[in-house]
Amino acid sequence: MLKIGYRTAKTAIGTALSISIAQWLGLHNFASAGIITLLCIQVTKKKSLQTAWARFVACVIAMLFSFVFFKGIAYHPWTIGLLLLTFIPVTVRLKVTDGIATSSVIILHFYAAKQFTLPIVVNELLLIIIGIGVALLVNLYMPSVEKELKEYQRIIEDLFRIIFKEIVRYLRTNESSWDGKELALAVDVLQKAKQAALRNMENHVLRNEEGYYHYFRMREKQLEIMERVLPLVTSLTYTVDQRNMIADFIDELSDAIHPGNTADRFLRQLNEMKKRFETMPLPKTREEFEERAALFHLVKELEQYLIIKSQFRAPQ
């Protein structure tokens, strides 16, 4: 079954509407209003506004250049080439290159008319205003991605929980049949989640919607720590008391993975555990010493993991 996306629907409706308005007003080259609308509809409101502004500025500059070149030189094909040689670098300098295609159509309208009069200028301005205005109007509707972002959030937290549980299992038993697929999946999901969060930010021009993006960036940093921790954990072979203590801590931590900030509580627990380590007897063998050193490194990584979370504030 053929699936029609919301952007396709908006483009079709907006193009037809702008052409209808331009035709109803009796404008020449009324179909160009539809072309402008088609080019201005973007994936986000912010991009749509940026594109609309770039096209408007470029079109106004194109009219000025048309007047200078066509009236100052002649209505000749080589004049168009000379005009574009100077016009395009100006749009690049002004950072309005998105408007080159639209403004080129305006230039060709003046060339085809073989004259530069006030009625033609007004006609072209109206085409631009209708095309851009309708595009901005239909682009006011953007489907909410709140549900999608919450689902990404849930998936990532579930993956983190699984990874931590596997670490706990290895610390307690020294055995694991885990293939690590959740790590690769978490990387992929985080990438998609960040893209969705960026779209959400750009669809709220007047409202700050950065919370989800910062959340996924926070989780991305935490995942980097988890990736560093795994080789460290699997290198452990000896059994010491501290190992089970850390396993119990990670197990409790895995059950408390959610957007809310529980990091401060776990940081206090971690500090208390470190103090308990200091009161325990010194290692008696080289193997025990190396294991405890590796576990101390693991604790430092867990501390950094929690500090990253403590600096984050959950989106409301």
C-alpha positions in Angstrom: 0.0 0.0 0.0 1.3 3.5 -1.0 2.2 5.5 2.1 2.0 9.3 2.0 4.0 11.2 4.5 2.9 14.4 6.2 5.6 16.4 4.4 4.4 15.1 1.0 0.8 16.0 1.9 1.8 19.5 3.0 3.8 20.0 -0.2 0.9 19.0 -2.4 -1.7 21.1 -0.5 0.6 24.1 -0.2 1.6 24.1 -3.9 -2.0 23.8 -5.0 -3.1 26.5 -2.6 -0.4 29.1 -3.6 -1.0 28.5 -7.3 -4.8 29.0 -6.8 -4.3 32.2 -4.9 -1.9 33.6 -7.5 -4.2 32.6 -10.3 -7.2 34.1 -8.5 -5.3 37.4 -8.2 -4.6 37.3 -11.9 -0.8 37.3 -11.5 1.4 36.5 -14.5 3.5 33.3 -14.2 1.2 32.2 -11.3 2.6 28.7 -11.3 5.9 30.1 -10.0 4.1 30.7 -6.6 3.7 27.0 -6.3 7.4 26.3 -7.1 8.4 28.7 -4.4 6.1 27.0 -1.9 7.4 23.6 -2.9 11.0 24.7 -2.3 10.3 26.4 1.0 8.6 23.4 2.8 11.3 21.8 5.0 11.4 19.0 7.6 11.3 21.4 10.5 9.8 24.9 11.3 13.3 26.4 11.9 14.6 25.2 8.6 11.5 26.4 6.9 11.9 29.9 8.3 15.6 30.0 7.4 14.8 28.8 3.8 11.9 31.3 3.4 14.1 34.2 4.6 17.0 33.1 2.2 14.6 32.9 -0.7 13.0 36.2 0.0 16.3 38.1 0.3 17.8 36.3 -2.8 14.7 37.2 -4.8 14.8 40.9 -3.8 18.5 41.0 -4.7 17.7 39.2 -8.0 15.2 42.0 -8.9 17.8 44.6 -8.3 20.4 42.8 -10.4 17.8 42.3 -13.2 17.2 46.1 -13.3 20.9 46.9 -13.4 21.9 44.3 -16.0 18.9 44.2 -18.3 18.3 48.0 -18.3 22.0 48.8 -18.2 23.1 46.3 -20.9 20.4 44.5 -22.8 17.9 41.7 -22.7 20.3 39.1 -24.1 21.1 35.5 -23.1 24.7 36.5 -22.5 23.5 39.2 -20.1 21.8 36.5 -18.0 25.2 34.6 -17.9 27.0 37.8 -16.8 24.3 38.5 -14.2 24.5 35.1 -12.7 28.3 35.3 -12.6 28.0 38.3 -10.2 24.7 37.4 -8.5 25.6 33.9 -7.2 28.8 35.0 -5.4 26.7 37.7 -3.7 24.2 35.1 -2.4 27.1 33.0 -1.2 28.6 36.0 0.6 25.2 36.8 2.2 24.6 33.1 3.1 21.3 33.0 1.1 22.3 30.3 -1.4 19.0 28.4 -0.8 17.3 31.2 -2.8 19.4 30.8 -6.0 16.9 28.5 -7.7 13.9 30.6 -6.9 15.5 33.9 -7.7 16.8 32.5 -11.1 13.1 32.0 -12.0 12.4 35.7 -11.1 15.3 36.8 -13.3 14.0 34.8 -16.2 10.6 36.3 -15.8 12.1 39.8 -16.3 14.1 38.5 -19.3 11.0 37.0 -20.9 9.0 40.2 -20.3 11.7 42.3 -22.0 10.9 45.2 -19.7 11.2 46.3 -16.1 8.1 48.1 -15.0 6.4 48.7 -11.6 3.5 46.3 -12.4 6.0 43.5 -13.2 7.9 44.2 -10.0 4.7 44.1 -8.0 3.7 40.9 -9.7 7.0 39.2 -8.8 6.9 40.4 -5.2 3.3 39.0 -4.8 4.4 35.7 -6.3 7.3 35.5 -3.7 5.1 36.6 -0.8 2.3 34.1 -1.7 4.7 31.3 -2.3 6.7 31.8 1.0 3.6 32.8 3.0 1.7 29.6 2.1 4.8 27.5 2.8 5.1 28.9 6.3 1.4 28.5 6.9 1.2 24.8 6.0 4.5 24.2 7.8 3.0 25.4 11.1 1.8 21.8 11.5 4.5 19.4 12.7 3.5 16.1 14.2 4.6 15.7 17.8 7.6 13.5 18.4 7.1 13.4 22.2 5.9 9.8 22.0 8.8 8.8 19.8 11.3 10.5 22.2 9.9 8.8 25.2 10.0 5.4 23.5 13.7 6.0 22.6 14.3 6.9 26.2 12.6 3.7 27.4 14.6 1.5 25.0 17.9 3.1 26.0 17.3 2.6 29.7 16.3 -1.0 29.1 19.5 -1.6 27.2 21.6 0.1 29.9 19.9 -2.1 32.5 20.7 -5.3 30.5 24.3 -4.3 30.2 24.7 -3.6 33.9 23.0 -6.9 34.8 25.5 -8.7 32.6 28.3 -7.0 34.4 26.8 -8.0 37.8 26.5 -11.6 36.6 30.1 -11.8 35.6 31.3 -10.2 38.8 29.4 -12.7 40.9 30.0 -15.9 38.8 33.0 -15.1 36.6 30.9 -16.6 33.8 28.9 -15.0 31.0 27.5 -16.1 27.6 26.5 -12.6 26.7 27.3 -11.6 23.1 27.3 -7.8 23.8 24.7 -7.0 21.1 23.0 -4.5 23.4 26.0 -2.3 23.2 25.8 -1.9 19.4 22.1 -1.5 19.6 22.4 1.2 22.2 24.8 3.1 20.0 22.4 2.9 17.0 19.3 3.9 19.1 21.1 6.9 20.6 22.1 8.1 17.2 18.5 7.9 16.0 17.2 9.4 19.3 19.5 12.5 19.0 18.3 13.1 15.4 14.7 13.0 16.6 15.5 15.3 19.5 17.2 17.8 17.1 14.1 17.8 14.9 12.0 18.4 18.0 14.2 21.4 18.9 13.9 22.9 15.5 10.2 22.6 15.5 9.9 24.8 18.6 11.4 28.1 17.5 10.1 30.2 20.4 10.3 27.5 23.1 13.3 25.8 24.6 13.0 22.1 23.9 16.6 21.0 24.4 15.9 18.6 27.3 15.6 15.4 25.4 18.7 16.2 23.3 20.8 16.8 26.4 19.4 13.6 27.9 20.5 11.5 24.9 23.9 13.2 24.9 24.2 12.4 28.6 23.4 8.7 27.9 25.9 8.7 25.1 28.7 9.8 27.4 27.6 7.2 30.0 27.7 4.5 27.3 31.3 5.4 26.5 32.2 4.7 30.1 30.3 1.4 30.0 32.3 0.4 26.9 35.5 1.2 28.8 34.3 -0.7 31.9 33.5 -4.0 30.1 37.1 -5.1 29.2 38.1 -4.1 32.7 35.4 -6.4 34.2 36.2 -9.3 31.9 39.9 -9.1 32.9 39.0 -10.0 36.5 39.8 -13.6 37.4 40.4 -13.7 41.2 37.6 -13.4 43.8 37.8 -10.8 46.6 35.1 -9.5 48.9 35.1 -6.1 47.3 34.0 -7.7 44.0 30.6 -8.8 45.4 30.2 -5.4 47.1 30.6 -3.7 43.8 28.3 -6.2 42.1 25.6 -5.5 44.7 26.0 -1.7 44.1 25.8 -2.1 40.3 22.7 -4.3 40.6 21.0 -1.7 42.7 22.1 1.0 40.3 20.7 -0.9 37.3 17.2 -1.0 38.9 17.2 2.8 39.3 17.9 3.8 35.7 15.4 6.4 34.7 15.3 10.1 33.7 15.0 11.3 37.3 18.1 12.2 39.2 19.1 9.5 41.6 22.8 10.0 41.0 23.5 12.0 44.2 22.2 9.1 46.3 24.3 6.6 44.5 27.4 8.9 44.7 27.0 8.9 48.5 26.7 5.2 48.6 29.8 4.8 46.4 31.8 7.1 48.7 30.6 5.0 51.7 31.7 1.8 49.9 35.1 3.3 49.2 35.6 4.2 52.9 34.7 0.5 53.8 37.4 -0.6 51.3 39.9 1.5 53.2 39.2 -0.3 56.4 39.5 -3.8 55.0 42.7 -5.8 55.3 45.5 -5.2 52.7 45.9 -7.7 49.9 48.1 -10.7 50.7 49.0 -11.9 47.2 50.0 -10.3 44.0 46.8 -11.6 42.3 44.6 -10.1 45.0 46.5 -6.8 44.7 46.0 -6.6 40.9 42.3 -7.5 41.3 41.7 -4.9 43.9 43.5 -2.3 41.8 41.3 -3.2 38.8 38.2 -2.9 41.0 39.3 0.5 42.3 39.6 1.6 38.6 36.1 0.2 38.1 34.8 2.3 41.0 36.4 5.4 39.6 34.6 4.8 36.3 31.3 4.2 38.0 31.8 7.5 39.9 32.3 9.3 36.6 29.2 7.6 35.2 27.2 9.0 38.2 28.7 12.5 38.0 27.6 12.8 34.4 24.0 11.9 35.4 24.1 14.3 38.4 24.8 17.2 36.1 21.7 16.4 34.0 18.2 17.8 34.7 15.4 15.7 33.4 13.1 17.2 30.7 9.7 18.3 32.0 
